[in-house]
Amino acid sequence: MAVRYQITGGTAADISASVESGVRTGALPPDSPLPPVRALAATLAVSPATVARAYQELRQRGLVATAGRHGTRVRPRPPVATRGAARYPTPGPGVRDLSRGQPDLRLLPPLGPHLARLADRSGPPAGYATAGVLPELAEAARARLTADGVPVDGLTVTGGALDGIERLLAAHLRPGDPVAVEDPGWANLLDLVAALGLRPVAVPVDDDGPTEAGVRDALALGARALIVTSRAQNPTGAAVSADRAAALRTLLAGRPDVLLVEDDHAAELARLPLHTLAGVTPSWAFVRSVSKPYGPDLRLALLAGDETTVARVAGRMSVGPGWVSTLLQRLVLALWADPAASELIVRAEESYQRRRAALVAALAGHGLTAHGRSGINVWLPVPDETSAVTALRDAGWAVAPGGLFRIGAPPAVRLTVSPLDDAEIPALADAVARALRPARPAGFTA
């Protein structure tokens, strides 16, 4: 092994625990290769079947992934806390970080004035018996969702979009069930699917969203759930068009065996209209986070859906955390009612659109085709991710390798435009072109 860590154990459970310990302590970093089954079996003097069961357990728990000839490796973000590891490592001095996929912190509405007003509110605080979804938040949320064409049969609130999606999948599916996910798609979601022991079924994505053929194939393979990003898809910037939505609604119409989950995380930041699929299947949910437009620390998402699905999610909340903080709910209500906050979000959307379009155009000027129809990211296919990421880092730019977001899609890198200033875009495009087309050695002839 490239990593000096000795896996131990005489049973599948012991071997699995040893690998997990290596991941937790950092001795087996992300993407570390594990020994081949037969080689480790010989080292530990156990049967290959014992090692295979250990690896299977680790795969079901999302700690490792098997990639054909590349063998079994630790996942890029395994679902176990690693001692001393930063969630987002700093790329180093002098390197502009375009890898994190977060909104422009300069364009988030200020929270201080609203928090100060909330602190001055009179009346008793919420208690265990009275806390839950605030009626005034529910009323405002229903109005906002209905205005976008989303039916609101049932409504609840979760601690962010991924929290809502996790509760939806856990309430409807069991380990081993196939789930149709976008490829490339949101890295956190792919990690969650693995951690829940679900089996991802890749659905190709183009600029108009999940392809009709890809969804049809996933349904034919028995997908029990389909997760679709409505707009500002991470990492490609895809947005479901009216024609694509109509085609997908026809495919999904009346499928009682499929849970449809729509993720509209960009919400108010998305200039493109929403073409929702909500309600086309008997079991469905529409999830809208407030984190992208209003701030990543606001862990709140609206979850609309059919009554049974929403009741399951709300029930899981009641036996776990109970509710999303009513203080946070009141803060979101205050932001929704603040004209200055709404104006700042419009400015942010216009700024992202301008920077995203400028970067795509600048790359096109170098003969490079990038994707970024909406949102804060640009997706650029590359011949080799490792060399592209390394060359760009050496040139002073940190970008995210596409491997974090891909199942079977071709290699690419993701560039987040939110940290960029307009004046930096030509230099970035030049650096990308040089990274993908390194200078020929002296004396080289074609």
C-alpha positions as a Markdown table, in Angstrom:
| # | Residue | x | y | z |
|---|---|---|---|---|
| 1 | Met | 0.0 | 0.0 | 0.0 |
| 2 | Ala | 1.0 | 3.5 | -0.6 |
| 3 | Val | -0.1 | 4.5 | 2.9 |
| 4 | Arg | 1.9 | 2.9 | 5.8 |
| 5 | Tyr | -1.0 | 1.5 | 7.8 |
| 6 | Gln | -1.4 | -2.2 | 8.7 |
| 7 | Ile | -4.9 | -3.4 | 8.6 |
| 8 | Thr | -5.5 | -6.0 | 11.3 |
| 9 | Gly | -8.3 | -8.5 | 12.3 |
| 10 | Gly | -9.3 | -12.1 | 12.2 |
| 11 | Thr | -13.0 | -11.6 | 11.4 |
| 12 | Ala | -14.9 | -9.4 | 8.9 |
| 13 | Ala | -16.1 | -7.2 | 11.8 |
| 14 | Asp | -12.5 | -6.7 | 13.1 |
| 15 | Ile | -11.1 | -6.0 | 9.6 |
| 16 | Ser | -13.9 | -3.4 | 9.0 |
| 17 | Ala | -13.2 | -1.8 | 12.4 |
| 18 | Ser | -9.5 | -1.6 | 11.6 |
| 19 | Val | -10.0 | 0.1 | 8.3 |
| 20 | Glu | -12.5 | 2.6 | 10.0 |
| 21 | Ser | -9.9 | 3.3 | 12.7 |
| 22 | Gly | -7.3 | 4.1 | 10.0 |
| 23 | Val | -9.8 | 6.5 | 8.3 |
| 24 | Arg | -10.7 | 8.1 | 11.6 |
| 25 | Thr | -7.1 | 8.7 | 12.7 |
| 26 | Gly | -6.0 | 9.9 | 9.3 |
| 27 | Ala | -3.7 | 7.0 | 8.7 |
| 28 | Leu | -5.9 | 6.1 | 5.7 |
| 29 | Pro | -6.5 | 9.4 | 4.0 |
| 30 | Pro | -9.3 | 9.9 | 1.5 |
| 31 | Asp | -8.7 | 8.1 | -1.8 |
| 32 | Ser | -6.2 | 5.7 | -0.2 |
| 33 | Pro | -6.1 | 2.3 | -1.9 |
| 34 | Leu | -6.9 | -0.8 | 0.2 |
| 35 | Pro | -5.1 | -4.0 | -0.5 |
| 36 | Pro | -6.6 | -6.5 | -3.0 |
| 37 | Val | -8.9 | -9.0 | -1.3 |
| 38 | Arg | -6.6 | -12.0 | -1.8 |
| 39 | Ala | -3.5 | -10.1 | -0.8 |
| 40 | Leu | -5.0 | -8.9 | 2.5 |
| 41 | Ala | -6.4 | -12.3 | 3.2 |
| 42 | Ala | -3.0 | -13.9 | 2.8 |
| 43 | Thr | -1.4 | -11.2 | 5.1 |
| 44 | Leu | -4.1 | -11.7 | 7.8 |
| 45 | Ala | -4.3 | -15.5 | 7.4 |
| 46 | Val | -8.0 | -15.4 | 6.8 |
| 47 | Ser | -10.2 | -16.5 | 3.9 |
| 48 | Pro | -10.8 | -14.2 | 0.9 |
| 49 | Ala | -14.5 | -14.4 | 1.7 |
| 50 | Thr | -13.8 | -12.8 | 5.2 |
| 51 | Val | -12.0 | -9.9 | 3.6 |
| 52 | Ala | -14.7 | -9.6 | 0.9 |
| 53 | Arg | -17.4 | -9.4 | 3.7 |
| 54 | Ala | -15.4 | -6.7 | 5.5 |
| 55 | Tyr | -15.1 | -4.6 | 2.3 |
| 56 | Gln | -18.8 | -5.1 | 1.5 |
| 57 | Glu | -19.7 | -3.8 | 5.0 |
| 58 | Leu | -17.4 | -0.8 | 4.5 |
| 59 | Arg | -19.0 | -0.1 | 1.1 |
| 60 | Gln | -22.5 | -0.3 | 2.5 |
| 61 | Arg | -21.6 | 2.2 | 5.2 |
| 62 | Gly | -20.1 | 4.6 | 2.6 |
| 63 | Leu | -16.5 | 4.5 | 3.8 |
| 64 | Val | -15.0 | 2.9 | 0.7 |
| 65 | Ala | -15.8 | 2.6 | -3.0 |
| 66 | Thr | -14.9 | -0.1 | -5.5 |
| 67 | Ala | -13.9 | 1.2 | -8.9 |
| 68 | Gly | -13.2 | -1.9 | -11.1 |
| 69 | Arg | -9.6 | -2.2 | -12.0 |
| 70 | His | -8.7 | 0.7 | -9.7 |
| 71 | Gly | -9.6 | -1.5 | -6.7 |
| 72 | Thr | -11.1 | -0.5 | -3.4 |
| 73 | Arg | -10.3 | 2.9 | -2.1 |
| 74 | Val | -11.3 | 5.2 | 0.8 |
| 75 | Arg | -14.1 | 7.5 | -0.4 |
| 76 | Pro | -13.1 | 11.2 | -0.9 |
| 77 | Arg | -15.4 | 12.2 | 2.0 |
| 78 | Pro | -16.2 | 9.1 | 4.1 |
| 79 | Pro | -19.0 | 9.5 | 6.7 |
| 80 | Val | -16.7 | 9.4 | 9.8 |
| 81 | Ala | -15.0 | 12.3 | 11.4 |
| 82 | Thr | -11.2 | 12.4 | 10.8 |
| 83 | Arg | -9.0 | 13.5 | 13.6 |
| 84 | Gly | -7.5 | 17.0 | 13.0 |
| 85 | Ala | -8.8 | 17.1 | 9.4 |
| 86 | Ala | -10.3 | 20.4 | 8.2 |
| 87 | Arg | -13.6 | 20.2 | 6.3 |
| 88 | Tyr | -12.2 | 22.5 | 3.6 |
| 89 | Pro | -8.4 | 22.5 | 3.6 |
| 90 | Thr | -6.7 | 25.8 | 2.9 |
| 91 | Pro | -5.1 | 25.7 | -0.6 |
| 92 | Gly | -2.0 | 27.6 | 0.5 |
| 93 | Pro | -0.6 | 31.2 | 0.5 |
| 94 | Gly | -1.1 | 33.1 | -2.7 |
| 95 | Val | -3.6 | 30.7 | -4.2 |
| 96 | Arg | -7.1 | 32.0 | -5.1 |
| 97 | Asp | -9.6 | 29.4 | -3.9 |
| 98 | Leu | -12.4 | 28.7 | -6.4 |
| 99 | Ser | -13.0 | 25.1 | -5.1 |
| 100 | Arg | -15.5 | 25.5 | -2.3 |
| 101 | Gly | -18.8 | 26.2 | -4.0 |
| 102 | Gln | -20.1 | 28.7 | -1.5 |
| 103 | Pro | -21.9 | 32.0 | -2.2 |
| 104 | Asp | -20.1 | 35.3 | -2.3 |
| 105 | Leu | -20.0 | 36.3 | 1.3 |
| 106 | Arg | -19.9 | 40.0 | 0.3 |
| 107 | Leu | -23.4 | 39.7 | -1.2 |
| 108 | Leu | -25.2 | 38.0 | 1.7 |
| 109 | Pro | -27.8 | 40.1 | 3.6 |
| 110 | Pro | -26.6 | 41.4 | 7.0 |
| 111 | Leu | -28.1 | 39.5 | 9.9 |
| 112 | Gly | -27.2 | 41.8 | 12.8 |
| 113 | Pro | -30.1 | 44.3 | 12.6 |
| 114 | His | -32.6 | 41.5 | 12.4 |
| 115 | Leu | -31.0 | 39.5 | 15.2 |
| 116 | Ala | -31.1 | 42.6 | 17.4 |
| 117 | Arg | -34.8 | 43.1 | 16.8 |
| 118 | Leu | -35.5 | 39.5 | 17.5 |
| 119 | Ala | -33.6 | 39.8 | 20.8 |
| 120 | Asp | -35.9 | 42.6 | 21.8 |
| 121 | Arg | -39.0 | 40.6 | 21.2 |
| 122 | Ser | -41.2 | 40.3 | 24.3 |
| 123 | Gly | -43.0 | 37.2 | 25.4 |
| 124 | Pro | -42.0 | 33.8 | 26.6 |
| 125 | Pro | -39.5 | 31.7 | 24.5 |
| 126 | Ala | -40.7 | 28.6 | 22.7 |
| 127 | Gly | -40.7 | 25.4 | 24.8 |
| 128 | Tyr | -40.8 | 21.7 | 24.1 |
| 129 | Ala | -44.6 | 21.6 | 24.1 |
| 130 | Thr | -45.1 | 24.7 | 21.8 |
| 131 | Ala | -42.1 | 24.6 | 19.4 |
| 132 | Gly | -42.6 | 23.5 | 15.8 |
| 133 | Val | -43.2 | 25.1 | 12.4 |
| 134 | Leu | -44.3 | 28.6 | 13.1 |
| 135 | Pro | -47.8 | 29.3 | 11.6 |
| 136 | Glu | -46.6 | 32.6 | 10.1 |
| 137 | Leu | -43.6 | 30.9 | 8.5 |
| 138 | Ala | -45.8 | 28.2 | 7.1 |
| 139 | Glu | -48.2 | 30.8 | 5.7 |
| 140 | Ala | -45.4 | 32.8 | 4.0 |
| 141 | Ala | -43.7 | 29.7 | 2.7 |
| 142 | Arg | -47.0 | 28.4 | 1.1 |
| 143 | Ala | -47.4 | 31.7 | -0.6 |
| 144 | Arg | -43.9 | 31.8 | -2.0 |
| 145 | Leu | -44.0 | 28.2 | -3.2 |
| 146 | Thr | -47.5 | 28.5 | -4.7 |
| 147 | Ala | -46.3 | 31.6 | -6.6 |
| 148 | Asp | -43.7 | 29.4 | -8.2 |
| 149 | Gly | -46.2 | 26.7 | -9.2 |
| 150 | Val | -45.3 | 24.2 | -6.5 |
| 151 | Pro | -48.3 | 22.4 | -5.0 |
| 152 | Val | -48.3 | 22.4 | -1.2 |
| 153 | Asp | -50.3 | 19.5 | 0.0 |
| 154 | Gly | -48.1 | 19.2 | 3.1 |
| 155 | Leu | -45.3 | 21.4 | 4.5 |
| 156 | Thr | -42.6 | 21.1 | 7.1 |
| 157 | Val | -39.2 | 22.6 | 7.9 |
| 158 | Thr | -35.9 | 20.7 | 8.1 |
| 159 | Gly | -32.3 | 21.7 | 9.1 |
| 160 | Gly | -31.2 | 22.4 | 5.5 |
| 161 | Ala | -31.7 | 20.7 | 2.1 |
| 162 | Leu | -29.5 | 17.7 | 2.8 |
| 163 | Asp | -31.1 | 17.1 | 6.1 |
| 164 | Gly | -34.5 | 17.0 | 4.4 |
| 165 | Ile | -33.3 | 14.7 | 1.6 |
| 166 | Glu | -31.7 | 12.3 | 4.2 |
| 167 | Arg | -35.0 | 12.1 | 6.1 |
| 168 | Leu | -36.9 | 11.5 | 2.9 |
| 169 | Leu | -34.7 | 8.7 | 1.7 |
| 170 | Ala | -34.6 | 7.1 | 5.2 |
| 171 | Ala | -38.4 | 7.2 | 5.4 |
| 172 | His | -39.1 | 5.6 | 2.0 |
| 173 | Leu | -36.1 | 3.4 | 1.2 |
| 174 | Arg | -34.0 | 0.6 | 2.7 |
| 175 | Pro | -30.2 | -0.1 | 2.4 |
| 176 | Gly | -29.5 | -1.6 | -1.0 |
| 177 | Asp | -32.4 | 0.2 | -2.8 |
| 178 | Pro | -31.4 | 1.9 | -6.1 |
| 179 | Val | -31.6 | 5.7 | -6.2 |
| 180 | Ala | -31.4 | 7.7 | -9.5 |
| 181 | Val | -29.0 | 10.6 | -9.0 |
| 182 | Glu | -27.6 | 13.2 | -11.4 |
| 183 | Asp | -24.1 | 12.4 | -12.9 |
| 184 | Pro | -22.3 | 14.7 | -12.4 |
| 185 | Gly | -24.1 | 15.7 | -9.3 |
| 186 | Trp | -23.9 | 17.3 | -5.9 |
| 187 | Ala | -20.9 | 15.7 | -4.1 |
| 188 | Asn | -22.6 | 15.9 | -0.6 |
| 189 | Leu | -25.7 | 14.0 | -2.0 |
| 190 | Leu | -23.5 | 11.2 | -3.5 |
| 191 | Asp | -21.8 | 10.8 | -0.2 |
| 192 | Leu | -25.1 | 10.7 | 1.6 |
| 193 | Val | -26.5 | 8.0 | -0.7 |
| 194 | Ala | -23.4 | 6.0 | 0.0 |
| 195 | Ala | -23.6 | 6.5 | 3.8 |
| 196 | Leu | -27.2 | 5.4 | 3.8 |
| 197 | Gly | -26.2 | 2.1 | 2.1 |
| 198 | Leu | -28.3 | 3.0 | -1.0 |
| 199 | Arg | -27.2 | 2.1 | -4.5 |
| 200 | Pro | -26.7 | 5.1 | -6.9 |
| 201 | Val | -28.0 | 4.8 | -10.4 |
| 202 | Ala | -26.3 | 7.5 | -12.6 |
| 203 | Val | -28.5 | 9.7 | -14.7 |
| 204 | Pro | -26.6 | 11.9 | -17.3 |
| 205 | Val | -27.1 | 15.6 | -17.1 |
| 206 | Asp | -27.0 | 18.2 | -19.9 |
| 207 | Asp | -27.7 | 22.0 | -19.7 |
| 208 | Asp | -31.4 | 21.3 | -19.5 |
| 209 | Gly | -31.2 | 18.9 | -16.5 |
| 210 | Pro | -31.4 | 15.1 | -16.2 |
| 211 | Thr | -31.7 | 13.6 | -19.7 |
| 212 | Glu | -35.0 | 11.8 | -20.6 |
| 213 | Ala | -33.1 | 8.7 | -21.8 |
| 214 | Gly | -31.1 | 8.7 | -18.5 |
| 215 | Val | -34.2 | 8.8 | -16.4 |
| 216 | Arg | -35.9 | 6.2 | -18.5 |
| 217 | Asp | -32.9 | 3.8 | -18.1 |
| 218 | Ala | -32.8 | 4.4 | -14.3 |
| 219 | Leu | -36.5 | 3.6 | -14.0 |
| 220 | Ala | -36.0 | 0.4 | -16.0 |
| 221 | Leu | -33.2 | -0.5 | -13.6 |
| 222 | Gly | -35.7 | -0.3 | -10.7 |
| 223 | Ala | -34.8 | 3.1 | -9.2 |
| 224 | Arg | -37.0 | 3.6 | -6.1 |
| 225 | Ala | -36.3 | 7.3 | -6.0 |
| 226 | Leu | -35.2 | 10.1 | -8.4 |
| 227 | Ile | -33.4 | 13.2 | -7.1 |
| 228 | Val | -33.5 | 16.2 | -9.5 |
| 229 | Thr | -31.9 | 19.7 | -9.1 |
| 230 | Ser | -34.4 | 22.2 | -10.4 |
| 231 | Arg | -31.9 | 25.1 | -11.1 |
| 232 | Ala | -28.3 | 26.0 | -10.5 |
| 233 | Gln | -27.3 | 22.4 | -10.5 |
| 234 | Asn | -24.1 | 21.7 | -8.7 |
| 235 | Pro | -21.6 | 21.3 | -10.4 |
| 236 | Thr | -22.8 | 21.9 | -14.0 |
| 237 | Gly | -25.1 | 24.9 | -13.6 |
| 238 | Ala | -27.9 | 23.0 | -15.4 |
| 239 | Ala | -31.5 | 24.1 | -15.1 |
| 240 | Val | -34.6 | 22.0 | -15.9 |
| 241 | Ser | -36.1 | 23.6 | -19.0 |
| 242 | Ala | -39.9 | 23.6 | -19.8 |
| 243 | Asp | -39.5 | 21.0 | -22.5 |
| 244 | Arg | -37.4 | 18.7 | -20.3 |
| 245 | Ala | -39.8 | 19.1 | -17.5 |
| 246 | Ala | -42.7 | 18.1 | -19.8 |
| 247 | Ala | -40.8 | 15.0 | -21.0 |
| 248 | Leu | -39.9 | 13.9 | -17.4 |
| 249 | Arg | -43.4 | 14.4 | -16.2 |
| 250 | Thr | -44.7 | 12.1 | -18.9 |
| 251 | Leu | -42.1 | 9.5 | -17.9 |
| 252 | Leu | -42.9 | 9.7 | -14.2 |
| 253 | Ala | -46.7 | 10.2 | -14.4 |
| 254 | Gly | -48.5 | 8.0 | -11.9 |
| 255 | Arg | -45.4 | 5.9 | -10.8 |
| 256 | Pro | -46.4 | 4.8 | -7.3 |
| 257 | Asp | -43.1 | 3.0 | -6.9 |
| 258 | Val | -40.9 | 6.1 | -7.3 |
| 259 | Leu | -40.2 | 8.8 | -4.7 |
| 260 | Leu | -39.5 | 12.1 | -6.6 |
| 261 | Val | -37.3 | 14.6 | -4.8 |
| 262 | Glu | -36.7 | 18.1 | -6.2 |
| 263 | Asp | -33.9 | 20.2 | -4.8 |
| 264 | Asp | -34.3 | 23.9 | -5.5 |
| 265 | His | -31.4 | 25.1 | -3.4 |
| 266 | Ala | -30.7 | 28.3 | -5.3 |
| 267 | Ala | -34.3 | 29.6 | -4.8 |
| 268 | Glu | -34.3 | 33.4 | -5.0 |
| 269 | Leu | -30.8 | 33.4 | -6.6 |
| 270 | Ala | -32.1 | 31.6 | -9.7 |
| 271 | Arg | -33.0 | 34.0 | -12.5 |
| 272 | Leu | -34.3 | 31.2 | -14.7 |
| 273 | Pro | -38.0 | 30.3 | -14.1 |
| 274 | Leu | -38.8 | 27.1 | -12.1 |
| 275 | His | -40.3 | 24.2 | -14.1 |
| 276 | Thr | -41.3 | 21.9 | -11.4 |
| 277 | Leu | -42.1 | 18.2 | -11.5 |
| 278 | Ala | -43.8 | 18.3 | -8.1 |
| 279 | Gly | -46.9 | 16.2 | -7.8 |
| 280 | Val | -46.4 | 14.1 | -10.8 |
| 281 | Thr | -45.8 | 11.0 | -8.7 |
| 282 | Pro | -48.0 | 9.9 | -5.7 |
| 283 | Ser | -44.9 | 10.2 | -3.4 |
| 284 | Trp | -43.0 | 13.5 | -3.9 |
| 285 | Ala | -41.1 | 16.3 | -2.1 |
| 286 | Phe | -39.9 | 19.7 | -3.1 |
| 287 | Val | -37.0 | 21.0 | -1.0 |
| 288 | Arg | -35.9 | 24.7 | -0.9 |
| 289 | Ser | -33.1 | 25.9 | 1.2 |
| 290 | Val | -32.4 | 29.4 | 2.4 |
| 291 | Ser | -28.6 | 28.9 | 2.6 |
| 292 | Lys | -27.5 | 30.0 | -0.8 |
| 293 | Pro | -29.4 | 33.3 | -1.0 |
| 294 | Tyr | -29.3 | 34.3 | 2.7 |
| 295 | Gly | -26.2 | 32.6 | 4.2 |
| 296 | Pro | -24.7 | 29.1 | 4.6 |
| 297 | Asp | -25.1 | 29.3 | 8.4 |
| 298 | Leu | -28.9 | 29.5 | 8.1 |
| 299 | Arg | -29.6 | 25.8 | 8.3 |
| 300 | Leu | -33.3 | 25.8 | 7.3 |
| 301 | Ala | -35.1 | 24.4 | 4.3 |
| 302 | Leu | -38.8 | 24.3 | 3.3 |
| 303 | Leu | -40.1 | 20.8 | 2.5 |
| 304 | Ala | -43.4 | 20.5 | 0.6 |
| 305 | Gly | -44.8 | 17.2 | -0.5 |
| 306 | Asp | -47.7 | 14.9 | -0.5 |
| 307 | Glu | -49.3 | 14.5 | 2.9 |
| 308 | Thr | -47.9 | 11.0 | 3.7 |
| 309 | Thr | -44.3 | 11.9 | 2.7 |
| 310 | Val | -44.4 | 15.2 | 4.7 |
| 311 | Ala | -45.9 | 13.4 | 7.7 |
| 312 | Arg | -43.1 | 10.8 | 7.7 |
| 313 | Val | -40.4 | 13.5 | 7.6 |
| 314 | Ala | -42.1 | 15.5 | 10.4 |
| 315 | Gly | -42.5 | 12.4 | 12.4 |
| 316 | Arg | -38.8 | 11.5 | 12.1 |
| 317 | Met | -38.0 | 15.1 | 13.2 |
| 318 | Ser | -40.3 | 14.8 | 16.3 |
| 319 | Val | -38.4 | 11.7 | 17.6 |
| 320 | Gly | -35.0 | 13.3 | 16.8 |
| 321 | Pro | -34.1 | 17.0 | 17.1 |
| 322 | Gly | -37.8 | 17.8 | 17.5 |
| 323 | Trp | -37.9 | 21.0 | 15.4 |
| 324 | Val | -35.9 | 23.7 | 13.7 |
| 325 | Ser | -35.1 | 26.6 | 16.0 |
| 326 | Thr | -38.0 | 29.0 | 16.1 |
| 327 | Leu | -35.5 | 31.8 | 16.5 |
| 328 | Leu | -34.0 | 30.7 | 13.1 |
| 329 | Gln | -37.5 | 30.6 | 11.6 |
| 330 | Arg | -38.3 | 34.1 | 12.8 |
| 331 | Leu | -35.0 | 35.3 | 11.4 |
| 332 | Val | -35.9 | 33.8 | 8.0 |
| 333 | Leu | -39.3 | 35.5 | 8.1 |
| 334 | Ala | -37.6 | 38.8 | 8.9 |
| 335 | Leu | -35.3 | 38.4 | 5.9 |
| 336 | Trp | -38.1 | 37.6 | 3.6 |
| 337 | Ala | -39.9 | 40.7 | 4.6 |
| 338 | Asp | -36.9 | 43.0 | 4.3 |
| 339 | Pro | -36.9 | 44.9 | 1.0 |
| 340 | Ala | -33.2 | 45.7 | 1.3 |
| 341 | Ala | -32.4 | 42.0 | 1.6 |
| 342 | Ser | -34.5 | 41.2 | -1.4 |
| 343 | Glu | -32.7 | 43.9 | -3.4 |
| 344 | Leu | -29.3 | 42.5 | -2.4 |
| 345 | Ile | -30.3 | 39.1 | -3.5 |
| 346 | Val | -31.3 | 40.5 | -6.9 |
| 347 | Arg | -27.8 | 42.2 | -7.1 |
| 348 | Ala | -26.1 | 38.9 | -6.2 |
| 349 | Glu | -28.0 | 36.9 | -8.9 |
| 350 | Glu | -27.1 | 39.5 | -11.5 |
| 351 | Ser | -23.4 | 39.5 | -10.3 |
| 352 | Tyr | -23.2 | 35.7 | -10.5 |
| 353 | Gln | -24.8 | 35.7 | -14.0 |
| 354 | Arg | -22.3 | 38.3 | -15.2 |
| 355 | Arg | -19.3 | 36.6 | -13.8 |
| 356 | Arg | -20.4 | 33.1 | -14.9 |
| 357 | Ala | -21.2 | 34.2 | -18.5 |
| 358 | Ala | -17.9 | 36.1 | -18.7 |
| 359 | Leu | -15.9 | 33.1 | -17.6 |
| 360 | Val | -17.7 | 30.7 | -20.0 |
| 361 | Ala | -17.1 | 33.3 | -22.8 |
| 362 | Ala | -13.4 | 33.7 | -21.9 |
| 363 | Leu | -12.8 | 30.0 | -21.9 |
| 364 | Ala | -14.6 | 29.8 | -25.3 |
| 365 | Gly | -12.1 | 32.3 | -26.6 |
| 366 | His | -9.4 | 29.7 | -25.9 |
| 367 | Gly | -11.4 | 27.0 | -27.6 |
| 368 | Leu | -12.7 | 25.4 | -24.4 |
| 369 | Thr | -16.3 | 24.5 | -23.9 |
| 370 | Ala | -17.6 | 25.1 | -20.4 |
| 371 | His | -21.1 | 24.8 | -18.9 |
| 372 | Gly | -22.7 | 27.2 | -16.5 |
| 373 | Arg | -26.4 | 28.0 | -17.4 |
| 374 | Ser | -27.3 | 29.1 | -13.9 |
| 375 | Gly | -25.9 | 29.2 | -10.3 |
| 376 | Ile | -22.4 | 29.9 | -9.1 |
| 377 | Asn | -20.3 | 27.2 | -10.7 |
| 378 | Val | -18.8 | 26.5 | -14.1 |
| 379 | Trp | -18.1 | 23.0 | -15.2 |
| 380 | Leu | -15.2 | 22.4 | -17.6 |
| 381 | Pro | -14.5 | 19.0 | -19.2 |
| 382 | Val | -10.7 | 18.2 | -19.1 |
| 383 | Pro | -8.6 | 15.4 | -20.5 |
| 384 | Asp | -7.1 | 14.6 | -17.0 |
| 385 | Glu | -8.3 | 16.0 | -13.7 |
| 386 | Thr | -5.2 | 15.5 | -11.7 |
| 387 | Ser | -2.9 | 17.3 | -14.1 |
| 388 | Ala | -5.4 | 20.1 | -14.6 |
| 389 | Val | -5.9 | 20.7 | -10.8 |
| 390 | Thr | -2.2 | 20.5 | -10.2 |
| 391 | Ala | -1.2 | 22.9 | -13.0 |
| 392 | Leu | -3.8 | 25.4 | -12.0 |
| 393 | Arg | -2.8 | 25.2 | -8.3 |
| 394 | Asp | 0.8 | 25.9 | -9.4 |
| 395 | Ala | -0.5 | 28.9 | -11.4 |
| 396 | Gly | -2.2 | 30.2 | -8.3 |
| 397 | Trp | -5.8 | 28.9 | -8.7 |
| 398 | Ala | -7.5 | 26.1 | -6.6 |
| 399 | Val | -10.3 | 24.3 | -8.4 |
| 400 | Ala | -12.4 | 21.3 | -7.4 |
| 401 | Pro | -11.6 | 18.0 | -9.2 |
| 402 | Gly | -14.6 | 16.6 | -11.0 |
| 403 | Gly | -14.1 | 13.2 | -9.4 |
| 404 | Leu | -15.9 | 14.4 | -6.3 |
| 405 | Phe | -19.1 | 14.9 | -8.4 |
| 406 | Arg | -18.9 | 12.1 | -10.9 |
| 407 | Ile | -20.0 | 8.4 | -11.1 |
| 408 | Gly | -19.4 | 7.6 | -14.7 |
| 409 | Ala | -19.3 | 11.1 | -16.4 |
| 410 | Pro | -16.1 | 12.2 | -18.2 |
| 411 | Pro | -13.3 | 14.0 | -16.3 |
| 412 | Ala | -13.9 | 17.7 | -15.6 |
| 413 | Val | -13.1 | 20.4 | -13.0 |
| 414 | Arg | -15.5 | 22.8 | -11.2 |
| 415 | Leu | -14.7 | 26.5 | -10.9 |
| 416 | Thr | -16.8 | 28.6 | -8.5 |
| 417 | Val | -17.3 | 32.2 | -9.7 |
| 418 | Ser | -18.4 | 33.7 | -6.4 |
| 419 | Pro | -14.9 | 34.5 | -5.1 |
| 420 | Leu | -13.9 | 36.0 | -8.5 |
| 421 | Asp | -13.7 | 39.7 | -9.3 |
| 422 | Asp | -14.6 | 40.6 | -12.9 |
| 423 | Ala | -11.1 | 41.8 | -13.6 |
| 424 | Glu | -9.6 | 38.4 | -12.7 |
| 425 | Ile | -11.6 | 36.4 | -15.2 |
| 426 | Pro | -9.3 | 36.9 | -18.3 |
| 427 | Ala | -6.2 | 35.9 | -16.2 |
| 428 | Leu | -8.1 | 32.8 | -14.9 |
| 429 | Ala | -9.1 | 31.8 | -18.5 |
| 430 | Asp | -5.5 | 32.2 | -19.7 |
| 431 | Ala | -4.3 | 30.0 | -16.8 |
| 432 | Val | -6.8 | 27.3 | -17.6 |
| 433 | Ala | -5.8 | 27.3 | -21.2 |
| 434 | Arg | -2.1 | 27.0 | -20.3 |
| 435 | Ala | -2.9 | 24.2 | -17.8 |
| 436 | Leu | -4.8 | 22.2 | -20.4 |
| 437 | Arg | -2.4 | 22.9 | -23.2 |
| 438 | Pro | 1.1 | 22.9 | -21.7 |
| 439 | Ala | 3.9 | 24.5 | -23.8 |
| 440 | Arg | 5.6 | 22.1 | -26.1 |
| 441 | Pro | 9.3 | 21.3 | -25.3 |
| 442 | Ala | 11.9 | 23.2 | -27.3 |
| 443 | Gly | 12.5 | 21.5 | -30.7 |
| 444 | Phe | 9.2 | 19.7 | -30.6 |
| 445 | Thr | 7.6 | 19.1 | -34.0 |
| 446 | Ala | 4.2 | 17.7 | -34.8 |
